[in-house]
Amino acid sequence: MNATTLEGWQFNDSSRSSWDIVWTCLTTIFACTWTILHQSVPARNKSQALITAAKLWMFAFNFLAPEAVALLATEELCRVRSLRSRCNAVQASSDRKTHEPDSWLYSRTKPLVAAQGVDDLDLYAPHMEWSLPQCWVVQMGGLTLETEDQWVYYVLRDQICGFIEAGVIKCSDFTDREIQDRAKADAFAKAFTVCQSLWVTVNIVGRAGYGLPITPFEFSTLAYVVCAILIYALWWDKPQDMTVPISIGVPYTRSLLPQEIRSITDASPGRWMHRRVVPPKQSVGSSVLNLGRRMQVATVDTPRKLNRSYRGFTLREETIVNTAAVIHGLIFCGIHVAAWNYAFPTHAEQIAWRVFALTALGMLAIYYLIAQSPLVARWLKNRGVSLPEWMSNYADPVGTFNKVEIFVPIWCFLFYIIARFGMVALVFSSLRALPSDAYIAVDWLASIPHI
């Protein structure tokens, strides 16, 4: 049978119908884009409608650009690892200060000293280091302080080191087990995703082994599976579906907080909420308006120039993030390139597929060169290499972006989006006429060794 012979929509009279292909691919893509969502811990004033809307928005974003979500996961993992290093360093310093009689931390621990040895109980928890799940909770906004008069303060990621240094928060105040208790990941959904993804992957490999055509829809599904695996690995320690924050008690009322704590909380007074007072629920509409106001303040009312270190990453972290962004994109688009010689319904569609695939890959390569050039220049300058005058600004981490760094990535992003949507359109248009061998299912019984 000629593999290039095209046939229209096939029903159940074939060994594999068109609906079998569509249904298998859609369910796999849905599973890979929905079950990997790891949302931040919502505040008390967020309504269930707003929480659901945020999750649906993240799902839609993951469906349209899974490689971008993989990049987001990479950035978050870099921030969490950096946060863990800083927390452990500050924790060690805070532990030393606790034993100094002149510090207010020593007075705070006196009750424990007096109770030490009662009923042969050791009230001092052994020194531990901050773990990745604990730092993920801080990154997600899932850690709060609660005063004796029931005021609750939501701790920001940039404030955690200050609270550790002040002795308010220790790594022993909450454990990984408590985090797992609040994380309510759907084990059935994850198991379904793993089984469905494995089944689709095995079928694609089997079709390749038998020389049967693999449709663009199946190539696209395989790309989603690979991205889902990468995101799962990056968010492995991140709690999923954690809706209630972990609260740490502070032995003071809000009005009598020590100056060391007050100086931190006064920077963000809006983070305070009272447990007995239920704040008004934020609706979806009001949240969109608030987002618009914040964007107006950030871009119009108080505009500021971004420098190259605006993300707060080190040179090594910036390189890792940029490289990961390109690798995620190359993997996702590279799998689509595998359909280079696929028999599309028309020759024009085949050419369009090749153009879109090469355009996406080319835009990723250009973006990487633009993003990585300042980092290479900084790396050379740190090693004493004399740079030309025109590269001086590139090597400055606090230097502002020039026109090339601003407009070239924007155009690359636009062309990349056009190429991605073009490939999506061709994936669905190819279903109207598939190669006849595409409707032949793999005979797995013949593949299994038997007598």
N, C-alpha and C positions, 0 to 999 in steps of 0.2 A: 504494500500500500504506500502510495506517495505521501510523504509527511507534509509536503507543501500544498496538498489539496485542502482547500478551506471548506468548512461546513458551518452553517448557521447554528442558531440556538438548538441544542439537543435536549430532549426530555428523557424520561426514564427508560426508553427503549435501548439506550446505549449502556455499556458497562460503567460509564461515568458520565453523568449528565452535566449540562451547564450549571444547573442549580446546585449540584454537589460541589462544583468548583467555587461558586460564589459564596455559598453558605459556609463552607469550611474556611475560606480565607477571611470572610467578615467576622465570624465568631472568634477566630484566632487573633485578628487585629484588635477586636474589642477587648478580649481578655488581656492582651499584652499592654493595652493603653489604659485600662481601668484599674486593674489590680495592683499596678506599681505606684499608684498615687500615694504620696506621703505628705499630707497637709500639715501646716503649722497648727499649734494648739489655739483654738478660738478663744477670744475674751468673753467675759460673762455677758457683755451687752450685745453680742452678735446673735441674731435670730437664727433659727434653724433654716429658714429660707435663704439667708445670706450664706450660711455655711454650705448648703447644697449648691447654691449658685456658684460659689468659689470652686467647689469640686468639679462641677460641670465645665466651668471655664478652663480649669487645668486639664480636664480630660480632652476637651476640644483642642487645646494647644498641643497636647501630647499626640493626638491623632494627626494633626497637620504637620507637626515638626518634632518627631521623637528624638532626632539628633540634637535639637536645641534643649530638650529636657535632659538629655544625657550630659550636655555641657553644663546646665544648671546644677545637676547632681555633682559634677566634678568640682565646680566652684565651691559648693557647699561643703564637700568633703575636705577640700583644702582649708577652708575657714575653720572647720571643726577640729582638724588636726592641729592647726596653729593655735586655736583656743585651748586645746588640751595641754599643749606645751607651756603656754603662758599660765594656765591655772595651776599646773603642777609646780612651776617655779614660784609663784606667789604663795601657794599652799605651804611649801617648805619654809619660806620666809616667815609666814604667819605662825607656824608651829614653833619657831624659835622665839618669837616675840611673846607668845603666850606664857612663857616661863620667866619673863622679866618682871620683877616686883613693881617697877615704876610704871608699867603700862596698864591701861585700863582693861586690857584683855586679861591680865592676871586677876584683877578684881572680879571680872565676869566669871572666871572659872573657880573662884573660892568655894561656892556651894558644892561643886563637884569634889574639891579637895576635902571638905569636911565630911562628905558622905562616903569618901573612899574607904573601902574595907568593910562596910556594913554588910553583914550576912555573907561575908567573903565574896562579895560581888565586885568585879572590876568594871567600873563605870566608864573608864576611858576606852574608847574604841581604838583598835590598832590603827596605826597610820596607813592610809591607803592613797593610791594615786587616782586622779580623775580618769575615768574611762571614756571611751568614745560615746556609748549610749548616754552618759550623763551630760557630756558636752553637746550632744545632739538635742537633748531636752532644752538646754539653755538656748541653742540656736533657734529652736522652734517656738520660743516664748512659753515654755511649759514649766517654768519655775517661778514661784511667788514667795514673798515674805508676808507673814501675818503677825501683826502686833497684838498685844494683850487686849486692846479695845476693838479687835476684829477688823482692823483696816488691812487690806490686802494690797500688796505692791507687786506688779508684774516686772520681773527682772529682765533688763535688756542684755543682749550679748556683750555690749561694750562696757557694761557696769559690773559684770560678774567678778572680774579681778579685783575691783575696788571693794566689793563685799567680802571677798575671801581675805584680802589684806586686813580688813577691819575685824575679822574674826566672826562675822555674822553667818557665813556659809562655809561649810566644810564638805569634803568629798564623802564623809561618812554620814551626812545628814539624810541622804537617800541613796538607795542601792539600785543595781540593775534589775533586781527582782521586782521592786516597786514600779519601775518603769514598765516592765513587761506586764504587770497587773493592769496598768492603765492603757496600754496599747492593745487594741482589740482588732488585730488583723484577722481577716476572714481566711481561715485555713482551707476551707473548701474551695474558695475562689482561687487561691494560689495553687492548690493541687490541680484544679481544672486547667489553669493556665499552663502549668508545667506539662500535663499530659497532652493537652491539645497542641501545644508548641512542639513537643517531641514527636507527636504523630505527623504533623505537617512536615517537619524537617525530614523525618525518615522517609515519608512518601516522595518528597522532592529528590532526596538522594537516590531512592530506588528508581525513580523515573529517569534520572541521569544515568544510572547504571544500565538500564534497559534501553537507553537511546530514545526514550519517548519525549515528546516536546513538553517543556515546562512553560506555562503561560506567564505573561508579565504580571498578572495578579498574584501568582504564586511566588514569583521573585520578590515582589513588593512585600508580600506577607513574611517571607523569610527575612527581609531587611528589618521589619518590625520586631520579629522574634529576637534577632541579634541585638537590636537596641534595647529591648526589654531586659535581656540578660545582662547587658552592661549597666543599666540603671539599677537593677536588682543588686549587682555586686557593689556599686558605689553607695547605695543606700542600705547596705546590709545591716548596719548597726542602728539605723534611724528608726525610731518607733513609728508605727503606722496606726492611723486612726486613734490617736491619743487626744481625747476631747476634754479632759479635766487636768489642770496643772497640778504639780506637786507643790505642797505648801510647807514652808519651814517657819516654825514659830520663833518670834523675837521677844525676849523678856522685857519689853518696854511698851508703853503706850506710844501712839504716834506723836503726841506733843512732847514727850520726854525722851525722844530718840537722841542718842549721843551725836555730837557734832560730826564724828567720822561717818556716821550713816546718813545724817541729814544732808550733808554736803553732796552725797551721791543722789539721793532721792529728789532733792530740790531741782536737779537738772531736768527732770521729767515728771512734774507734778501730776500730769494727766494719767500716769500709770496707777494712781491710787484708786481703789474701789473699796466700799464697805460691804462686808459680808451680809449685813442685815438689810441693806438697801439694794433692791434689785434695780439696776440702771435701765433706762428705756432701751428697748430692743432696736438695734440698727437694722433698718430695712435695706433691701437691695437698692432702691432708688436713692435713699439718703447716702448710702456708701459710695455710689457712683458720683453723686454731687460732691461729697467730701474729697474723693479722689481728684475730681476736677479742680477743686479749690487748692489742694496741695500742689498739683501740677502747675497751676497758675502762679502760686507763690514761689515755687522753685524755679520756674522758667521766665516769668515776667516781672513779678514784684521784686524779687531778690535774686537776679541772675548772677551766676558765678561761673568762672572759667574752670573747666575740669583740667587737671594735670594728669600726667601718665600714672601717678601713684594713687589715683582716686579710689581704686578698689582695695587698697591697703595690703596688697600682696608683696611678698619679697620677689627678688629677681627669679629665683628658682620656681616659686609658685606661679608667677606670671608665665614662665616658659611652659610649665606643666599644663596650665589651663589652655593656653593657645594651642599647644600641640594636641591636647585632648580634643579641642573643638574641631580641629582639622581631621583627626583620626575618626571621630564619630561621624563626621560628614562623609569622609571617604568610604567608610564601611557601608553606610546607608546607600550612598549613590553608587558605589562600586558594585554592589549586588545587582542594582538595576542595569549596570553596563553589561552584565552577563547575558542579557537578552539582546545583544548587539545584532545577532544574525537571526532573530526570531522572525517568522513569517507573519508579518502584520497584514491586515486586510488589503492595504494598498502600499505601494512603494513609497509614497509621500509620507505615510505614517511611520514607516521604518526609518526614513531619513530624519524625520522630526524627532523620533526617539533618540537617535544617535546624537543629534544636535543638542537636545535638552540634557542628555547625560553628560556630554563633554562640557557643556556650559556650566553645569553644576560643579563638576570637578575643577574646572578652570577657575571659577569664582572662589572656591575654597583655597586653591593654591595662591591666588593673588592676595586674599585676605591674610593668609599665614605670613606671606612675605612682608606685608605692610605692618602687621602686628608684631612680628618678631624682630624687625630691623632695629627699633630702638633698644630692645633688650640685648641684642648682639653688640650694639655700639656701647651700651653701658658695661657689658661684660668685658669688652676690650679695654675700655677706659679704666676699669677697676684693676686691670692687670698691667697698667702703665703704658699701654699702647698709645702712641701719639696719633690723634684723629684729625682729619681735615677740619677746617673751620665750619663748613656747612653741616658737619655731623655733630657739632657741639651740642646743639639743641636736642638731637636724638638721644644723646647719652645722659641728658639731665632728667632724673626721675620726676622732678617737680616742674618740668617744663610743660608748656601748653602745647596742645596738638596743632600741627600745621594743616594747611588745606588738603594736602595729599592724604594725611591720616584721617581726615574727616570725610571727605567726599568720595574717595575711592572705596572704602568699605561700604558706604551707603549705596553706591551704584552696584557693588558686588552683591550686596544683600538683595537689592531689587531684582537683579538678573537671576539670582539663585531662586528667589520666590517664584518668578515666572517659569523657570525651568522645572521646579518641583510641581507646580500646578499643571504644567504641560504634560509631565509624565503621568500624573494622576488621571488626567483626561484620556490619555492614550491607553492607560490600563483598562479603563471601563469601555472605551470604544473598541478595543481589541476583542471583547467578548462577543461581538456580533458575528464574527467569523473566525473560528479557531481552526488550526490544522486538524485533520481528521484523527490523527493519532493522539491528539490531546484528550480525546474522549475514551481512550483505552486505559483502564485501571491496571495497576501493577498486580500481577498474580503472585501474591505473597506465599501461597502454598508451594509453588514451584521454586521459590527462593530458599525455602527451608530445607536443609539436608534431611533426606528420608530414604527409606528402603523401598 
